[in-house]
């Protein structure tokens, strides 16, 4: 089964005509072989997911497996690449504080760059999750925001083992989508992060997705990526995402269609909208 999935990944990269598609495909295959064998018997684990960002043309492979398998392989990878010792300690801390969370390992590729990340995902106490965050003003501001919205849980926490930042995701409070989006904008202002364009916020408000979360990449100096995530997007949300990604250019729309066709997928299972140092990106996710 995984052999077929690797073939589909390679076909999708070639269909989109990624720069260095062959090198990306080789990295993707190495990632699958490293983290997806032996395959888990747990029916709640979706072993492979890929993501394609437009217009930055970054590509991600996310592997999920039983915790002992991922932990062992990630430790080997970190040792072989001589990542900072602090990252090993933070991984061990994550295992201690979040003993039942599902674990995933991701590699995000853009050109010759490789960003290796792990994440623990479940509804978890914010007190445990924030231990993975760098100490400083950002942690204090996040704690204050959680207290203000009367919440004590987040959905995911993790680390980039080479990039030195923490990944984080949480539900947005509010009785409706409009209230949730306002909380996202308040949070961005509290953290000093740039908000998504207002026309996009208004379009998402009108589309009224059933569930929306906020996510960020945090260093000790602040947020380096901040955005919104929508699981199981409706046709209306997908159209908003495609239009946001294309910006009037048919090229990205054709690329998305070619990518989905090669994967054998009709539509994404999740969409992220975010801002980073590279600018605005729309990210499309697909389970394999």
C-alpha positions in Angstrom: 0.0 0.0 0.0 2.7 2.5 0.9 4.5 1.7 -2.4 1.5 2.9 -4.2 1.3 6.0 -2.1 4.9 6.9 -2.8 4.2 6.5 -6.5 1.3 8.9 -6.2 3.4 11.5 -4.4 6.0 11.3 -7.2 3.4 11.6 -9.9 1.8 14.7 -8.1 5.2 16.4 -7.8 5.9 15.8 -11.5 2.4 17.0 -12.5 2.8 20.3 -10.8 6.3 20.7 -12.2 7.9 21.5 -8.9 11.5 22.8 -9.2 13.8 19.9 -8.1 10.8 17.5 -8.3 13.0 14.5 -8.4 14.9 15.6 -5.2 11.7 16.3 -3.4 10.3 12.9 -4.4 13.5 11.2 -3.1 13.1 13.1 0.3 9.4 12.2 0.4 10.2 8.5 -0.2 12.9 8.5 2.5 10.4 10.1 4.9 7.7 7.5 4.3 10.1 4.6 4.6 11.6 6.1 7.8 8.4 6.7 9.7 5.6 4.6 8.1 7.1 1.1 8.5 6.0 -1.1 10.1 2.4 0.2 9.5 0.2 0.7 12.6 -2.8 -1.5 13.4 -4.5 1.4 15.1 -7.6 2.4 13.1 -7.5 5.9 14.5 -4.1 6.6 12.9 -4.1 8.1 9.3 -0.6 7.1 8.3 0.2 9.6 5.5 -0.8 13.1 4.6 0.7 15.5 2.1 0.3 19.3 1.7 0.9 21.7 -1.1 1.3 25.5 -0.5 0.5 28.1 -3.1 2.1 30.4 -4.2 5.3 29.5 -2.3 5.4 26.0 -3.9 6.4 24.3 -0.7 5.5 20.6 -0.2 5.0 18.6 3.0 4.8 15.0 4.0 3.3 14.2 7.4 3.7 10.7 8.7 1.7 9.2 11.6 2.4 5.9 13.4 2.5 4.3 16.8 4.4 6.5 19.3 7.3 4.0 19.9 8.0 3.7 16.2 8.0 7.5 15.6 9.9 8.3 18.7 12.7 5.7 17.9 13.0 6.9 14.2 12.9 10.6 15.1 15.6 10.1 17.7 17.8 8.4 15.1 17.2 11.1 12.6 18.0 13.9 15.2 21.2 12.1 16.2 22.3 11.5 12.6 21.8 15.1 11.7 23.3 16.5 15.0 20.3 18.7 15.8 20.7 20.8 19.0 20.6 18.8 22.3 17.8 21.1 23.5 15.5 19.6 20.9 16.0 16.1 22.2 15.2 17.4 25.7 12.0 19.1 24.4 10.9 15.9 22.6 11.4 14.0 25.9 9.5 16.7 27.8 6.6 16.4 25.2 6.4 12.7 25.8 6.4 13.2 29.6 3.7 15.9 29.6 1.5 14.4 26.9 1.7 10.6 27.4 -1.4 9.8 25.3 -1.2 12.3 22.5 -1.0 11.2 18.9 2.4 11.9 17.4 3.2 13.0 13.8 6.5 13.8 12.0 6.6 16.2 9.1 9.1 17.4 6.6 8.3 20.6 4.7 10.3 21.1 1.6 10.9 24.2 -0.5 13.7 24.1 -3.1 16.7 22.7 -1.2 15.3 23.7 2.2 14.1 21.0 4.6 12.2 21.8 7.8 11.7 18.8 10.1 9.0 18.9 12.7 7.1 16.8 15.2 3.8 17.4 16.8 1.7 15.9 19.6 -2.1 16.2 18.9 -5.0 15.8 21.3 -7.1 18.1 23.5 -4.4 18.9 26.0 -4.1 21.2 29.1 -2.5 24.5 28.1 -0.3 24.3 31.1 1.4 21.2 29.7 1.5 22.5 26.1 3.1 25.8 27.1 6.1 24.0 28.5 7.2 23.4 25.0 7.1 27.1 24.2 10.2 29.3 24.5 10.1 31.3 27.8 9.4 35.0 27.4 6.9 37.6 26.5 5.0 35.5 24.0 4.3 32.8 26.5 3.0 35.4 28.9 0.7 36.9 26.3 -0.7 33.5 25.2 -1.4 32.6 28.9 -3.2 36.0 29.2 -5.3 35.3 26.1 -6.3 31.8 27.3 -7.4 33.3 30.6 -9.4 36.1 28.8 -11.3 33.6 26.6 -11.8 31.3 29.6 -10.1 28.3 28.0 -7.5 25.8 29.3 -6.8 23.5 26.4 -5.2 23.5 23.0 -5.2 20.9 20.1 -1.6 20.5 19.1 2.0 21.4 20.2 5.3 20.5 18.6 8.7 21.7 17.5 10.8 22.3 14.4 14.0 20.4 15.4 16.2 22.4 13.0 14.3 25.7 12.9 14.2 26.2 16.6 10.5 27.2 16.8 7.4 25.8 18.4 4.2 24.9 16.5 0.8 25.4 18.2 -2.9 25.1 17.3 -6.0 25.8 19.3 -9.8 26.2 18.9 -11.2 29.7 18.6 -13.9 30.6 21.1 -17.1 32.3 20.1 -20.8 31.5 19.6 -20.5 31.9 15.8 -17.8 32.1 13.1 -17.9 35.9 13.2 -17.0 35.9 16.9 -14.3 33.3 16.4 -12.7 35.4 13.6 -12.7 38.5 15.8 -10.9 36.5 18.5 -8.3 35.5 15.9 -7.7 39.1 15.0 -7.5 40.1 18.7 -4.9 37.4 19.3 -2.8 38.5 16.3 -2.7 42.0 17.6 -1.8 40.8 21.1 1.1 38.8 19.7 2.2 41.4 17.3 1.5 39.2 14.3 0.1 40.3 11.0 -3.6 39.4 10.4 -4.8 37.7 7.2 -6.2 40.1 4.6 -9.6 41.5 5.6 -11.4 40.5 2.4 -10.4 36.9 3.1 -11.6 37.1 6.7 -14.9 38.5 5.4 -15.2 35.7 2.8 -14.6 33.0 5.5 -17.2 34.7 7.7 -19.7 34.5 4.9 -18.8 30.8 4.2 -19.5 30.0 7.8 -17.3 26.9 8.2 -18.4 24.4 10.9 -15.0 24.4 12.6 -12.0 26.8 12.5 -8.8 26.8 14.4 -5.8 29.2 14.8 -2.2 28.0 14.5 1.2 29.6 14.9 4.9 29.1 14.7 6.6 30.7 17.7 10.2 31.6 18.5 11.4 33.5 21.6 11.1 36.6 19.5 7.5 36.1 18.5 5.3 34.6 15.8 6.9 33.7 12.5 3.8 32.1 11.0 0.2 32.7 12.0 -3.0 31.6 10.3 -6.4 29.8 10.3 -7.1 26.2 9.6 -10.4 24.6 8.4 -11.0 20.8 8.4 -13.3 19.2 6.0 -13.8 22.4 4.0 -17.1 23.0 2.2 -17.1 23.7 -1.6 -17.5 27.4 -0.8 -14.4 27.4 1.4 -12.5 25.5 -1.2 -13.4 28.1 -3.9 -12.3 30.9 -1.5 -9.0 29.1 -1.0 -8.4 28.5 -4.7 -9.2 32.1 -5.6 -7.0 33.4 -2.7 -4.1 31.2 -3.9 -4.5 32.1 -7.6 -4.9 35.9 -7.3 -6.4 36.0 -10.8 -3.7 33.8 -12.3 -4.8 30.5 -13.9 -1.4 28.9 -13.2 -2.0 28.0 -9.5 -5.5 26.8 -10.3 -4.2 24.4 -12.9 -1.4 23.3 -10.5 -3.9 22.5 -7.8 -6.1 20.5 -10.2 -3.0 18.6 -11.5 -1.8 17.8 -8.0 -5.2 16.5 -6.9 -5.6 14.5 -10.1 -2.3 12.7 -9.7 -3.1 11.9 -6.1 -6.5 10.6 -7.1 -8.2 13.1 -4.8 -11.3 15.3 -5.5 -10.7 17.9 -2.9 -8.6 18.7 0.1 -9.3 17.4 3.6 -8.0 20.5 5.2 -7.0 24.1 4.2 -4.6 26.5 6.0 -4.5 30.2 5.3 -1.4 31.9 6.8 1.1 34.7 6.7 4.9 34.2 7.2 8.1 35.8 6.1 7.4 34.5 2.7 4.1 36.3 2.5 0.6 34.9 2.2 0.1 31.2 1.5 -2.8 28.9 1.1 -2.0 25.3 2.0 -4.0 22.3 0.8 -3.9 18.9 2.7 -4.7 15.4 1.5 -4.8 12.1 3.2 -3.4 9.2 1.2 
